[in-house]
Amino acid sequence: MAVERQASTGLSLVNKQWGYKTSLTDEETLYPLPFTVLLGISAQLYRHPATSNTVHSILVNVTETSFKYYAGQYNLSCRPVPDADVWWFAFGIS
């Protein structure tokens, strides 16, 4: 699994972190720097070659240190998708 991550601390109290995953496994994604307070997180499925149908992004087990990313469809349960790519963005106070 390839994971690219970057963190921005700057002079602001709000810390912004983002990354790109090339495989959605059942492993947690760790933020480069843990948050004391997580204010928000968003993710976007970038590539999902297994299906041409609409696939939804599902974030589970979201904490101040990590999250899991699953994909799902309206009629299927959410699950890891090893052949999909995703961009993610999180912000909070470190």
Secondary structure, DSSP 8 states (H G I E B T S, - for coil): --EEEEEE-SSSSEEEEEEEES---SS-EE-SS--SEEEEEEEEEEE-TT-SS--EEEEES--SSEEEEEEE-TTS--B--TT-EEEEEEEEE-
